[in-house]
Amino acid sequence: MSARAAVLLGLALAAATPAAANDSTAEIGAGGIVLAQNFSVAMQSEVLHISMDEVRVDYVFRNRSDRDVETLVAFPMPDMDVSPYWEVAIPNLDDNFLGFTVTVDGRAIRPELQQRAYVAGVDVTDRVLAAGLPLAPIGDYDGLDVSHLSDAEIEDLQSWGIVMVQGDLGRAGGRPQIDATWTLKSAYWWRMVFPAGVDVAVEHRYVPATGGAAGLFVLGDGTRTEPHPYYADKFCVDKGFLSAVRKRDAASGGDGPHYSERWLSYVLSSGANWAGPIGTFKLIVDKGSTDNLVSFCGQGVTKTGPTTFEMDMDGFLPEKDLDFLFIVAPEQ
């Protein structure tokens, strides 16, 4: 965002985990769904509700032209590292892995889901599928099932950066663990008609895939007084926030469970390809508990309840995505 301010919402603040994206017009290109500029339909308003349990987005669109517009609408999700070393909680182990639902003027529609695999920015989807591997190997923490592949085929996949072999393929006693190392890019999409001169209400709900860590990496080795540049840039963490985290964690004390980190991202920048800026934008963040802390980059954020915070902007043109750092109390 143009003005970035660290948001420390009191000593009893809450924290967050990773989320998803803004609606965007789209086209089907050679590589699947691609975002496209739309000069006829404007996003009149967006209300974004963020919590660790649910993300809800309420839009109002208006077709400003004198004729109906039919287009694809895509909802791109944050990139997901499918490596077993990246801690991400997946709500559903099926095709609709986030339980994503969408309604248009109160009528439920069924979106499609596109998923692509990338390594170092290169689309390797065809290679992953040709090897008989799932694009989203969710829950395969003991390694991929590659029993149908030869050692030479596995070595070829490793040369592409698609898998990592945890040891020597030729060792006695069976193969070592073989892990996925690609990045999964997902987008829900559907076809819509925007009638000329008519407001259309669209609502999404889904359970965010929450990433996190058992410890508090934000504190470094415990002696850090200045925030690490990564946390300062991504979540606008400042010295006051570090101090609050340190006090909370120290108070939990003993050998029992301590505070932990959760991260949530929302792809906001894709909303910039509608006609003009977002008329009115409201962000509502719920940290879930008064024992939690949250930090994110924003401006004009106000506390509206024991666990809720809001940011309102008019004529908003998204330039960056939103990232939330939640520091979560042990009992959660």
C-alpha positions in Angstrom: 0.0 0.0 0.0 1.2 3.6 -0.5 1.3 4.4 3.1 2.6 1.5 5.3 2.4 1.7 9.0 3.1 -1.0 11.6 -0.1 -1.8 13.3 0.3 -2.8 17.0 -3.2 -3.1 18.3 -2.6 -2.8 22.0 -1.1 -5.3 24.5 -4.1 -7.6 24.1 -4.0 -7.9 20.3 -4.6 -10.7 18.0 -2.8 -12.4 15.2 -3.5 -14.1 11.8 -2.6 -16.8 9.2 -2.5 -17.1 5.3 -5.6 -16.3 3.0 -6.6 -15.8 -0.7 -7.4 -13.3 -3.4 -9.4 -10.6 -5.1 -11.8 -11.3 -8.0 -10.4 -10.5 -11.4 -11.6 -10.8 -15.0 -9.8 -13.5 -16.9 -9.1 -15.2 -20.2 -8.2 -18.8 -21.0 -4.7 -18.7 -22.5 -2.3 -21.4 -23.6 -1.3 -21.9 -19.9 -4.9 -21.8 -18.6 -6.6 -18.9 -16.8 -4.8 -15.6 -17.1 -5.9 -12.3 -15.6 -7.2 -9.6 -18.1 -8.1 -5.9 -17.9 -11.8 -5.0 -18.0 -12.8 -1.5 -19.0 -16.5 -1.8 -18.6 -17.2 -3.3 -15.2 -16.2 -1.4 -12.0 -15.8 -2.7 -8.5 -18.2 -0.4 -6.6 -17.3 -1.7 -3.2 -15.4 -4.5 -1.4 -15.7 -5.6 2.2 -13.0 -8.0 3.2 -13.4 -10.0 6.5 -10.2 -11.7 7.6 -9.9 -14.2 10.4 -8.0 -17.5 11.0 -11.2 -19.4 10.7 -12.9 -17.9 7.7 -12.3 -15.3 4.9 -15.4 -13.6 3.5 -15.5 -11.1 0.7 -18.5 -9.1 -0.3 -18.4 -7.2 -3.6 -20.7 -4.9 -5.5 -19.9 -4.6 -9.2 -21.5 -2.3 -11.8 -21.3 -2.6 -15.6 -20.9 1.0 -16.7 -21.3 0.3 -20.4 -24.6 0.3 -22.4 -24.5 -3.4 -23.1 -24.3 -6.6 -21.1 -20.8 -8.0 -20.5 -20.1 -11.7 -20.3 -16.7 -12.6 -19.0 -14.7 -15.1 -17.0 -14.1 -14.2 -13.4 -11.1 -15.6 -11.6 -10.2 -15.7 -7.9 -6.4 -16.4 -7.7 -5.1 -18.0 -4.5 -1.7 -17.3 -2.9 1.1 -19.5 -4.1 1.6 -22.7 -2.0 4.9 -24.5 -1.5 4.0 -28.2 -1.5 7.2 -29.2 0.3 6.6 -31.1 3.6 8.9 -28.5 5.2 6.3 -25.7 4.7 3.7 -25.9 7.4 0.4 -25.2 5.9 -2.9 -26.4 7.3 -5.2 -27.5 4.5 -8.9 -27.4 5.5 -10.1 -30.1 3.1 -8.3 -33.0 1.4 -10.3 -32.9 -1.8 -10.4 -30.9 -5.0 -12.1 -27.9 -3.3 -9.3 -27.8 -0.8 -10.4 -24.5 0.8 -14.1 -25.2 0.9 -14.5 -22.2 -1.5 -18.1 -21.1 -2.2 -19.4 -18.2 -4.3 -22.9 -16.6 -4.7 -24.1 -14.1 -7.2 -27.0 -12.0 -6.1 -27.6 -14.7 -3.4 -27.6 -17.5 -5.9 -24.9 -20.2 -5.4 -22.8 -21.1 -8.4 -20.2 -23.8 -8.7 -16.7 -22.5 -9.6 -14.0 -24.5 -11.4 -10.5 -24.9 -10.0 -7.3 -24.5 -12.0 -4.0 -25.7 -10.5 -0.5 -25.4 -12.0 2.9 -26.4 -10.8 5.9 -24.1 -11.1 9.6 -24.4 -10.3 11.7 -21.2 -10.4 8.9 -19.5 -12.4 8.8 -22.3 -15.0 5.5 -24.1 -15.6 6.2 -27.8 -15.0 2.6 -29.0 -14.8 2.8 -31.3 -17.8 6.0 -33.0 -16.4 4.4 -33.5 -13.0 1.3 -35.0 -14.5 3.2 -37.1 -17.0 5.1 -38.6 -14.1 1.8 -39.6 -12.5 2.2 -37.3 -9.5 -0.6 -35.3 -8.0 -0.4 -31.5 -8.5 -1.4 -31.0 -4.8 0.2 -33.7 -2.8 -1.6 -32.6 0.3 -0.7 -34.6 3.4 2.1 -36.5 1.8 4.5 -35.7 4.6 6.3 -39.1 4.4 7.2 -38.4 0.8 5.7 -38.9 -2.6 4.5 -42.3 -3.9 7.0 -42.8 -6.7 6.9 -46.6 -6.7 5.8 -46.5 -10.4 8.9 -44.5 -11.5 12.4 -45.8 -12.3 15.4 -44.3 -10.7 16.3 -42.6 -14.0 12.9 -40.9 -14.1 13.2 -39.8 -10.6 16.7 -38.3 -11.3 15.2 -36.5 -14.3 12.5 -35.0 -12.1 15.1 -33.9 -9.5 17.2 -32.3 -12.3 14.1 -30.1 -13.0 13.8 -29.2 -9.3 10.4 -31.0 -9.2 11.4 -33.4 -6.4 14.1 -33.8 -3.8 15.7 -37.1 -3.1 16.6 -37.4 0.6 19.6 -39.7 0.2 21.0 -42.2 -2.4 18.6 -43.8 -4.8 20.9 -46.8 -5.2 21.2 -47.6 -1.6 20.3 -51.0 -0.2 17.1 -51.5 1.7 14.8 -49.5 -0.5 14.5 -46.0 -1.8 15.0 -42.9 0.4 12.1 -40.4 1.0 11.4 -38.3 -2.1 9.6 -35.0 -1.6 7.7 -32.6 -3.8 9.5 -29.2 -4.3 7.3 -27.3 -6.7 5.0 -24.3 -6.1 1.3 -24.8 -6.6 -0.6 -21.9 -8.2 -4.4 -22.2 -7.9 -7.3 -20.1 -9.2 -11.1 -20.6 -8.9 -13.0 -19.4 -11.9 -16.5 -19.1 -13.3 -18.4 -17.4 -16.1 -20.6 -14.4 -15.3 -22.9 -11.9 -17.1 -22.9 -8.3 -15.8 -26.1 -6.6 -17.0 -25.7 -3.1 -18.3 -26.2 -0.4 -15.6 -27.1 -2.9 -12.9 -25.3 -3.6 -9.5 -24.3 -7.2 -9.0 -23.5 -8.6 -5.5 -20.9 -11.3 -5.3 -19.9 -13.1 -2.1 -17.1 -15.6 -1.4 -16.4 -17.6 1.7 -13.6 -20.1 2.3 -11.5 -21.5 5.1 -7.9 -20.1 4.8 -4.9 -22.4 4.4 -3.0 -21.2 7.5 0.7 -21.3 7.5 2.7 -21.0 10.7 5.5 -22.0 13.0 5.6 -23.6 16.4 8.1 -21.0 17.6 8.4 -17.3 17.5 10.9 -16.6 14.7 9.9 -12.9 14.8 12.0 -12.7 18.0 15.0 -14.2 16.5 17.3 -15.6 19.2 15.4 -13.7 21.8 17.8 -10.8 22.0 16.6 -8.9 18.9 15.5 -5.3 19.6 14.9 -4.3 16.0 12.6 -6.2 13.8 14.2 -8.4 11.1 13.8 -6.7 7.6 11.6 -9.5 6.4 9.1 -9.0 9.2 9.3 -5.2 9.0 8.7 -5.2 5.2 6.1 -8.0 4.9 4.1 -7.4 8.1 5.2 -3.9 9.2 6.4 -5.2 12.5 8.0 -2.5 14.7 9.9 -2.3 18.0 6.7 -1.9 20.0 5.2 -5.1 18.5 8.4 -7.0 19.3 8.2 -5.8 22.9 4.6 -6.9 23.2 5.3 -10.4 21.8 8.3 -10.8 24.1 6.2 -9.8 27.2 3.3 -12.2 26.2 5.6 -15.1 25.6 7.5 -14.5 28.8 4.3 -14.5 30.7 3.3 -17.9 29.4 6.6 -19.2 31.0 7.5 -22.6 32.2 7.9 -25.8 30.2 4.3 -25.6 28.9 3.2 -24.5 25.4 4.2 -21.0 24.3 2.9 -18.5 21.8 3.2 -19.4 18.1 3.2 -17.6 14.7 0.5 -17.8 12.0 0.6 -16.1 8.6 -2.2 -15.2 6.2 -1.9 -13.6 2.8 -4.6 -12.0 0.6 -4.0 -11.4 -3.1 -5.5 -7.9 -3.3 -3.5 -6.5 -6.3 -5.5 -8.5 -8.8 -8.5 -6.3 -8.0 -6.8 -3.4 -9.9 -7.8 -4.6 -13.4 -11.5 -3.7 -13.1 -12.6 -0.3 -14.6 -11.1 2.3 -12.3 -10.2 2.0 -8.6 -12.4 0.2 -6.0 -15.1 2.7 -5.0 -15.1 1.9 -1.3 -12.8 -0.7 0.4 -13.3 -1.9 4.0 -11.0 -4.4 5.7 -12.2 -6.1 8.9 -9.6 -8.1 10.8 -10.6 -10.4 13.7 -7.7 -11.7 15.7 -9.9 -14.3 17.4 -8.9 -13.8 21.0 -7.9 -10.9 23.2 -4.8 -12.8 24.1 -3.5 -12.7 20.5 -1.5 -10.1 18.6 -1.6 -9.1 15.0 0.6 -6.9 12.7 0.0 -5.9 9.1 0.6 -3.0 6.8 -2.2 -0.4 6.5 -3.3 3.1 7.2 -6.1 4.6 9.3 -6.7 1.3 11.2 -9.1 1.6 14.1 -10.1 -0.8 16.8 -13.8 -1.6 16.7 -14.2 -4.3 19.3 -12.2 -6.5 21.7 -10.8 -8.6 18.8 -11.7 -6.6 15.7 -10.0 -3.8 13.7 -11.1 -1.9 10.6 -9.6 0.1 7.7 -11.7 2.1 5.3 -10.5 3.7 2.0 -12.3 5.4 -0.8 -11.2 5.3 -4.4 -8.7 2.6 -3.5 -6.3 1.3 -6.2 -4.6 -1.9 -4.9 -0.9 -1.9 -5.4 0.2 -4.6 -3.0 -1.2 -7.7 -1.5 -2.1 -8.0 2.2 0.0 -10.1 4.6 -1.0 -10.7 8.3 1.2 -11.9 11.1 -0.8 -13.5 14.0 0.9 -14.2 17.3 -1.4 -16.9 18.8 -1.9 -17.7 22.5 -0.9 -21.3 23.6 -4.5 -22.5 24.2 -5.3 -21.9 20.5 
